[in-house]
Amino acid sequence: MTQAPKADSAALSTDTANADGTADSGAETGTAAPPRPTPIRGYFERPLFDAEAIRGLQRVGVIDVGSNSVRMVVFDGAARSPAYFYNEKLLCGLGRGLAETGLLNPEGRVRALNAINRFSILAEEMDLTSLTMVATAAVREATDGEAFKTEVEMATGIEMRIIDGEEEARLSAQGVLLGWPGARGLVCDIGGSSMELGEVADNTVGRRATSPLGPFRLQQIKGGKKGLKNHIRETLTELRDKVGGDHKALYLVGGSWRALARLDMERRGYPLTVLHEYEMTPKSIRKTIDWLQDQDLSKLRNRTGTSAERMSLVPLATVVLRQLLHVFRPKRVYVSSYGIREGILFEQMPDDLRACDPLIEASRHLEEASARTPGFGRKLFDFLMPLYRNAPPDRMRLIRAACLLHDVNWRAHPDYRSESCFDTATRANLGGMDHKSRVYLGLALMNRYKNPGSNSRLTPLLSLLDPEDIRHANMLGRAMRFGAMLSVKGPNAAAEMRYYPKKEVLELILDPDRQALFGEVAQQRFSALAKSLGVSTKLRVARTAKLEVAKAELANGEAAKAETSS
């Protein structure tokens, strides 16, 4: 059986953190998005996942033995934005009744062992290059936890690492950093038997703390609602002394928080049900908690696709969250689908990969795997660059991502290709984007093929953007639509584009040997782009000498690329 290398064992006690894996992001109108990272290296250098050290991590597996669920996730390599090759969980409830008996739940123990046995066989069949199994609160606190560890290791041959609360907090917070390199605030990971807090800033994990505030533990607190509320508040006050109380952003990790966020979406009628980077305000959360008191949870469970086991823990989770907001007073609250499992993946990444922008790396990976001509995205971006020289960094990274993704849906049926593009941006596992950015990127890619009109099924999602963002996304789509079809070798092989906003002129300088590429369809698309900019067009043929320089540069670039790949 493949096991994690010993080097990883040491790495599990250094400083960084994360945990989990599903959905995507969102933001409530009028709130500020979390800061975005400034990449340390160029966006279009050779992809880091081509490096030999990273190619060795082709399949990275994690088995997470939690108090409520047991899950195996297999990541498709150590890509900066995680790709989920395999993801399976079973809600075993190992920690149910632990506070009363001190023992793992007997039924949960049998179910967990069966699940882990299944996972170990699957891992062997997948020929994983790295497999790490960690156990958290229930196993570390139960008097029969060590016996369960021995039983699992005897049955599977895989080492089970029982990690302490602070290590769990570190890994969970590290998982948040995988998706949010610019995250700054407090990560809160709630499990069945415990709740961990970790401070994140400057791409590192700081102070950490653990507590018995998991729903299974809270079910045993005496004194009714008042006693429960006082117990939670006292515990959180002690935690605040350990991790600090001056955190403007709160990042929520764990199934109970995700279920609550999905209910917040239901109450608001929110149009994009992607949980990762979904943003809530404290005011909205309190409204949802109050709203839930008058709702039939079984009906909500069916409407939101929440399991009965998970929904049963939501009422206690709401009590914890209300007090969490009261004690720490964050201004913004985000949901992270990344947690301890992603934190373990982050642990195995080289520093240069950690420093990359997850959105750009994921987009490059998709282009390499799915586009007709990998590498064309860079040429398209270079061609369109005159339009965006003054774009702010957040907008520029979306433009880069759009150019990389502009052709990854070419295999879709032509009638649905534009909608397929929109779904790729809004629903695919792309990290480093809030919901507003997802919709902007989706709209731009949609317009790369056609204008969707006002009656698209996706129109409700446009409510997340303001009119100016919509205009910019439409313009970017038209720019890509023109540039992508001008020449198979890249638009700069046929022409150079110049933009004079003060003169309100969009100029195209054609290669004298390739004038025929600027045919009727190209002319129509160039005019449509100018119209979206609100400018007139100017066309001229370049002097041969000037264009020969451009063609020489293009040829040199192709030669360098061929030499690198060889």
C-alpha positions in Angstrom: 0.0 0.0 0.0 1.3 3.5 -0.9 1.9 5.6 2.1 2.9 9.2 2.6 6.7 9.7 2.6 8.3 10.2 6.0 9.3 13.7 5.0 5.6 14.6 5.1 5.3 13.5 8.7 7.8 16.2 9.7 6.0 18.7 7.5 2.8 18.1 9.4 4.1 20.0 12.3 5.4 23.2 10.6 3.4 26.4 10.2 0.5 26.7 7.6 -3.1 25.2 7.4 -6.4 24.0 5.5 -9.2 21.4 5.3 -12.2 20.0 3.0 -13.4 20.1 -0.6 -16.5 21.2 -2.5 -18.2 24.2 -4.1 -17.4 27.9 -4.8 -17.8 31.5 -3.7 -20.1 34.5 -3.3 -20.4 38.1 -2.1 -23.3 40.1 -0.8 -24.0 43.4 -2.6 -21.9 46.3 -1.3 -19.3 44.3 0.6 -15.6 44.4 -0.2 -13.9 41.3 -1.7 -10.9 39.8 0.1 -7.6 41.1 -1.1 -6.1 39.3 -4.1 -2.5 38.1 -4.3 0.0 39.7 -6.5 1.9 36.8 -8.2 5.6 36.7 -7.6 6.4 35.4 -11.1 5.1 36.0 -14.6 1.7 34.5 -15.4 2.9 32.9 -18.7 6.2 31.3 -17.8 6.5 27.5 -18.1 3.7 26.0 -15.9 5.1 24.8 -12.5 3.2 21.6 -12.7 5.5 20.6 -15.6 8.5 20.7 -13.2 9.9 17.3 -12.4 9.4 17.6 -8.6 5.7 18.3 -9.1 5.1 15.7 -11.8 6.1 13.2 -9.1 2.9 14.0 -7.2 0.5 12.8 -9.9 -2.1 11.5 -7.4 -2.1 12.9 -3.9 -4.6 11.1 -1.6 -5.9 12.1 1.9 -8.2 10.1 4.2 -9.7 12.3 6.8 -11.2 10.5 9.8 -13.4 13.1 11.5 -15.9 13.1 14.3 -18.8 13.1 11.9 -17.6 12.0 8.5 -14.9 9.8 7.0 -13.7 11.0 3.6 -11.1 10.1 1.0 -10.1 12.8 -1.5 -7.6 12.2 -4.3 -6.1 15.3 -5.9 -5.0 15.2 -9.5 -1.5 16.2 -8.8 -0.2 19.1 -6.7 -1.8 21.8 -8.9 -2.1 25.2 -7.3 -5.9 25.1 -7.6 -6.9 21.6 -6.5 -8.4 19.2 -9.0 -10.5 16.5 -7.4 -9.7 13.2 -9.1 -11.8 11.3 -6.5 -14.0 12.4 -3.6 -16.1 10.1 -1.4 -17.4 10.5 2.1 -19.5 8.6 4.6 -21.2 10.2 7.6 -20.3 7.7 10.3 -20.8 9.8 13.5 -17.7 8.4 15.2 -18.0 11.1 17.9 -21.7 10.8 18.6 -22.1 10.0 22.3 -18.4 10.5 23.0 -19.0 13.2 25.7 -21.2 10.7 27.7 -19.3 7.4 27.2 -15.8 8.5 26.5 -15.8 5.9 23.7 -16.2 6.1 19.9 -19.7 5.4 18.7 -19.8 1.6 18.3 -21.9 1.7 15.1 -19.9 4.6 13.8 -16.6 2.7 14.5 -17.7 -0.3 12.4 -18.9 1.9 9.6 -15.7 4.0 9.7 -13.5 0.9 9.6 -15.4 -0.5 6.6 -15.1 2.8 4.8 -11.4 3.1 5.4 -10.9 -0.5 4.2 -12.7 0.4 1.0 -10.6 3.6 0.6 -7.4 1.7 1.1 -8.2 -0.7 -1.7 -9.3 2.2 -4.0 -6.0 4.0 -3.2 -4.0 0.9 -4.1 -5.9 0.5 -7.4 -5.2 4.2 -8.2 -1.5 3.7 -7.5 -1.2 6.9 -5.5 2.2 8.6 -5.2 1.2 9.9 -1.7 -1.4 8.9 0.8 -1.9 10.5 4.2 -4.5 9.5 6.7 -5.3 11.8 9.6 -7.8 11.4 12.5 -9.1 14.4 14.5 -11.1 15.1 17.7 -13.1 12.0 18.1 -10.2 9.6 17.8 -7.8 11.7 19.8 -10.2 12.1 22.7 -11.8 8.7 22.9 -10.4 6.2 25.4 -10.5 3.6 22.6 -9.0 5.9 20.0 -5.6 4.3 20.1 -7.2 0.8 19.8 -9.1 2.0 16.8 -5.9 3.4 15.2 -4.2 0.0 15.7 -7.2 -1.8 14.2 -7.2 0.4 11.2 -3.4 0.1 10.6 -3.5 -3.7 11.0 -6.3 -3.9 8.5 -5.0 -1.5 5.9 -1.2 -1.1 6.4 -1.7 2.7 6.3 -0.4 4.8 9.2 -3.2 6.8 10.9 -1.9 10.1 12.3 -3.9 11.3 15.2 -3.3 15.1 15.2 -3.9 17.4 18.1 -6.3 20.4 18.0 -3.7 23.0 17.2 -2.4 20.9 14.4 -5.9 20.5 13.1 -6.4 24.3 13.2 -3.1 24.8 11.4 -4.0 22.4 8.5 -7.5 23.8 8.2 -6.3 27.3 8.0 -3.6 26.2 5.5 -6.4 24.9 3.4 -8.0 28.3 3.3 -4.7 29.8 2.2 -4.7 27.3 -0.7 -7.8 29.0 -2.1 -7.2 32.5 -0.7 -3.5 33.4 -0.9 -4.5 36.9 0.2 -6.7 35.7 3.1 -6.4 37.8 6.3 -8.5 37.1 9.3 -9.7 34.1 11.4 -10.4 30.6 10.1 -13.1 28.7 12.1 -13.3 25.0 11.4 -16.3 23.2 13.1 -16.4 19.4 13.2 -18.6 17.0 15.1 -16.7 17.1 18.4 -14.5 20.2 18.3 -14.1 23.7 16.8 -10.7 25.1 15.8 -9.6 28.6 15.2 -6.5 29.7 13.2 -5.2 33.2 12.4 -4.1 33.8 8.7 -2.2 36.7 7.2 0.6 37.1 4.7 0.1 33.6 3.4 1.0 32.0 6.7 -0.9 30.7 9.8 -0.4 32.4 13.1 -2.0 31.8 16.5 -4.2 28.7 16.8 -6.6 27.3 19.4 -9.0 24.4 19.8 -12.2 24.0 21.7 -14.9 21.4 22.5 -17.6 23.4 20.6 -18.6 20.7 18.2 -22.3 19.9 18.0 -21.9 16.4 19.5 -20.3 17.8 22.6 -22.8 20.7 22.8 -25.7 18.2 22.9 -24.5 17.2 26.4 -24.4 20.7 27.9 -26.9 21.2 30.8 -29.0 24.2 31.6 -31.2 24.4 28.6 -30.8 27.2 26.0 -29.5 29.7 28.5 -26.9 27.3 29.8 -25.8 26.4 26.3 -25.5 30.1 25.3 -23.5 31.0 28.4 -21.2 28.0 27.9 -20.5 28.9 24.3 -19.9 32.5 25.0 -17.5 31.8 27.9 -15.5 29.3 25.8 -15.3 31.8 22.9 -14.2 34.6 25.2 -11.3 32.3 26.3 -10.5 31.5 22.7 -10.4 35.2 21.8 -7.7 35.7 24.4 -5.6 33.1 22.6 -6.1 34.1 19.0 -6.9 37.8 19.3 -10.2 39.6 18.7 -9.2 42.1 16.0 -10.1 40.1 12.9 -12.2 41.8 10.2 -12.8 38.6 8.2 -14.0 35.2 9.3 -13.5 32.2 7.1 -15.9 29.3 7.9 -14.8 25.7 7.3 -16.8 22.6 7.9 -20.0 20.8 6.8 -22.3 22.5 9.4 -21.2 26.0 8.3 -21.6 25.0 4.6 -25.1 23.7 5.3 -26.0 27.0 7.1 -24.6 29.0 4.2 -26.7 27.0 1.8 -29.7 27.9 3.9 -28.7 31.6 3.8 -28.7 31.3 0.0 -32.2 29.8 0.1 -33.6 32.6 2.3 -32.0 35.3 0.1 -33.0 33.7 -3.2 -29.3 33.9 -4.1 -28.8 32.9 -7.8 -25.4 31.1 -7.6 -25.5 28.0 -5.3 -21.7 27.6 -5.2 -20.5 27.6 -1.6 -16.8 28.3 -1.9 -16.1 32.0 -1.4 -19.7 32.7 -0.7 -19.8 35.9 1.3 -22.3 36.7 4.1 -22.6 39.7 6.3 -23.2 39.3 10.1 -26.6 40.9 9.6 -27.6 38.4 6.9 -26.5 35.5 9.1 -28.6 36.7 12.0 -31.6 37.1 9.7 -31.1 33.5 8.5 -30.8 32.2 12.0 -34.0 33.9 13.0 -35.7 32.8 9.8 -34.8 29.1 10.4 -36.8 29.1 13.7 -40.0 29.3 11.7 -39.1 26.8 9.0 -39.7 23.1 8.5 -36.1 21.8 8.4 -37.2 18.6 6.6 -38.6 20.6 3.7 -35.5 22.8 3.6 -33.4 19.7 3.6 -35.0 18.5 0.4 -34.9 21.9 -1.3 -31.2 22.4 -0.5 -30.0 18.9 -0.9 -28.7 18.7 2.7 -28.4 15.3 4.3 -30.6 14.4 7.3 -27.5 13.8 9.5 -26.0 17.2 8.5 -29.3 19.1 9.0 -29.7 17.7 12.5 -26.5 19.5 13.5 -27.5 22.9 12.0 -29.6 24.2 15.0 -26.6 23.8 17.4 -24.3 25.3 14.7 -26.5 28.4 14.5 -26.1 29.0 18.3 -22.4 28.8 18.0 -22.2 31.1 15.0 -24.4 33.7 16.6 -22.1 33.8 19.6 -19.0 33.7 17.4 -20.3 36.9 15.7 -21.0 38.5 19.0 -17.6 37.8 20.6 -15.3 38.3 17.5 -17.4 40.9 15.7 -16.1 40.3 12.1 -17.2 42.6 9.3 -17.2 40.0 6.6 -17.9 36.2 6.7 -16.7 33.8 3.9 -17.4 30.2 3.4 -14.5 28.0 2.4 -14.9 24.5 0.8 -11.2 24.0 1.4 -10.1 22.7 4.7 -7.9 20.0 6.3 -7.5 17.9 3.2 -6.5 20.8 1.0 -4.2 21.9 3.9 -2.4 18.6 3.6 -2.1 19.1 -0.2 -0.7 22.6 0.4 1.8 21.0 2.8 3.4 19.0 0.0 3.7 21.9 -2.5 7.1 23.5 -3.2 7.3 27.2 -2.1 7.3 28.4 -5.7 4.0 26.7 -6.4 2.5 28.0 -3.2 3.3 31.5 -4.4 1.3 31.2 -7.6 -2.1 32.6 -8.3 -4.6 29.7 -8.1 -6.9 31.1 -10.7 -4.2 31.6 -13.3 -2.6 28.2 -12.7 -6.0 26.4 -12.9 -6.8 28.3 -16.1 -3.5 27.3 -17.6 -4.0 23.7 -16.6 -7.4 23.7 -18.3 -6.0 25.2 -21.4 -3.3 22.7 -21.6 -5.8 19.8 -21.2 -8.7 21.0 -23.2 -7.9 23.8 -25.7 -7.4 23.1 -29.4 -4.1 25.1 -29.4 -2.5 25.2 -25.9 -0.5 28.4 -25.6 -2.8 30.5 -27.8 -4.2 32.2 -24.7 -1.0 34.0 -24.1 -0.9 35.3 -27.7 -4.5 36.4 -27.4 -3.8 38.3 -24.2 -0.8 40.0 -25.7 -2.9 41.1 -28.7 -5.6 42.5 -26.5 -3.2 44.2 -24.1 -3.5 47.7 -25.6 -7.2 47.7 -24.5 -6.3 47.1 -20.9 -3.0 48.9 -20.1 -4.7 50.8 -17.2 -6.8 47.9 -15.9 -6.5 47.4 -12.1 -4.7 44.1 -11.0 -8.0 42.4 -10.0 -9.4 43.0 -13.4 -6.2 42.1 -15.2 -6.0 38.6 -13.7 -9.6 38.0 -14.8 -8.6 39.1 -18.4 -5.6 36.8 -18.3 -7.8 33.9 -17.1 -10.4 34.6 -19.8 -7.8 34.5 -22.5 -6.5 31.1 -21.2 -10.0 29.7 -21.0 -11.4 31.1 -24.2 -11.2 27.8 -26.1 -11.6 25.1 -23.5 -15.2 24.4 -24.3 -14.8 24.1 -28.1 -16.0 20.4 -28.0 -19.4 21.5 -26.7 -22.4 21.5 -29.1 -22.4 24.8 -31.0 -25.9 25.6 -29.7 -24.8 25.3 -26.1 -21.2 26.3 -26.3 -21.7 29.8 -24.9 -23.6 28.4 -21.9 -21.0 25.7 -21.4 -18.4 28.5 -21.2 -20.5 30.3 -18.6 -20.8 27.1 -16.5 -17.1 26.5 -16.7 -16.4 29.9 -15.1 -19.2 29.9 -12.5 -19.4 26.3 -11.4 -16.0 24.7 -12.1 -13.4 24.2 -9.4 -11.5 27.4 -10.0 -9.9 28.8 -6.9 -9.0 32.4 -6.1 -12.3 34.0 -7.3 -15.3 35.4 -5.5 -18.8 35.0 -6.9 -18.8 38.4 -8.6 -15.5 37.5 -10.4 -17.0 34.2 -11.5 -20.0 35.8 -13.1 -17.8 38.4 -14.8 -15.5 35.8 -16.2 -18.4 33.6 -17.3 -20.1 36.5 -19.1 -16.9 37.4 -20.9 -16.4 33.8 -22.1 -20.1 33.6 -23.1 -19.7 36.7 -25.3 -16.6 35.2 -26.8 -19.0 33.0 -28.8 -22.2 35.0 -28.9 -24.3 37.7 -27.2 -26.6 35.7 -24.9 -29.4 38.2 -25.1 -31.7 39.1 -22.1 -33.7 35.9 -21.9 -30.9 33.4 -21.0 -31.4 31.1 -18.1 -28.2 32.6 -16.7 -29.6 36.1 -16.7 -30.5 36.1 -12.9 -26.8 35.6 -12.1 -26.0 39.0 -13.7 -27.7 40.6 -10.7 -24.4 40.0 -8.9 -22.7 42.5 -11.3 -23.2 46.2 -11.6 -23.9 47.6 -15.1 -20.3 48.8 -15.7 -19.0 45.3 -14.9 -21.5 43.8 -17.4 -20.4 46.3 -20.1 -16.7 45.5 -19.5 -17.3 41.7 -19.6 -19.3 42.0 -22.8 -16.5 44.1 -24.3 -13.9 41.5 -23.3 -15.9 38.7 -24.9 -16.1 40.6 -28.2 -12.4 41.4 -28.1 -11.6 37.7 -27.6 -14.2 36.8 -30.3 -12.3 39.0 -32.8 -8.7 38.1 -31.7 -9.3 34.3 -31.5 -10.4 34.0 -35.2 -7.9 36.4 -36.9 -5.1 33.9 -37.3 -4.5 30.3 -36.3 -1.0 31.1 -35.3 -2.2 33.9 -33.0 -3.6 37.3 -33.8 -0.3 39.1 -33.6 0.9 37.0 -36.5 -1.7 38.9 -38.7 -2.0 42.3 -37.1 -1.3 44.7 -34.3 -4.1 46.5 -32.4 -3.7 50.0 -30.9 -6.2 51.8 -28.8 -6.5 55.6 -28.4 -9.2 56.3 -25.8 -8.8 60.1 -25.8 -9.1 60.2 -29.6 -11.8 57.5 -29.5 -10.0 55.4 -32.1 -9.4 51.7 -32.3 -6.6 51.0 -34.9 -5.7 47.8 -36.6 -2.3 47.5 -38.4 -2.4 44.6 -40.8 0.6 42.5 -42.0 0.9 43.2 -45.7 1.4 39.5 -46.4 -1.7 38.5 -44.4 -4.3 41.1 -45.4 -6.6 38.4 -46.6 -7.1 37.2 -43.0 -9.1 40.3 -42.3 -12.1 39.0 -44.2 -15.8 39.9 -43.9 -16.4 38.1 -40.7 -13.2 39.5 -39.1 -14.3 43.0 -40.2 -17.7 42.5 -38.6 -16.2 41.4 -35.4 -13.7 44.3 -35.3 -16.5 46.7 -35.9 -18.6 45.1 -33.1 -15.6 45.5 -30.7 -15.2 49.2 -31.6 -18.9 49.7 -31.1 -18.7 48.2 -27.6 -15.9 50.6 -26.8 -17.8 53.5 -28.3 -15.0 54.4 -30.7 -14.4 54.6 -34.4 -12.1 52.3 -36.3 -8.9 52.9 -38.3 -7.3 50.5 -40.6 -3.9 50.5 -42.2 -1.3 48.2 -43.6 2.1 48.1 -41.9 5.4 48.8 -43.5 7.1 45.6 -44.2 10.1 46.3 -42.0 8.0 46.9 -38.9 6.0 43.8 -39.3 9.0 41.7 -40.0 10.3 42.5 -36.5 7.0 41.3 -35.0 7.1 38.1 -37.0 10.7 37.5 -36.0 9.8 37.9 -32.4 6.9 35.4 -32.8 9.2 32.9 -34.5 11.8 33.3 -31.8 9.1 32.7 -29.2 8.0 29.5 -31.0 11.6 28.3 -31.2 12.2 28.9 -27.5 9.0 27.1 -26.6 10.0 24.1 -28.8 13.4 24.0 -27.1 11.9 24.1 -23.7 9.4 21.3 -24.4 12.2 19.1 -25.8 
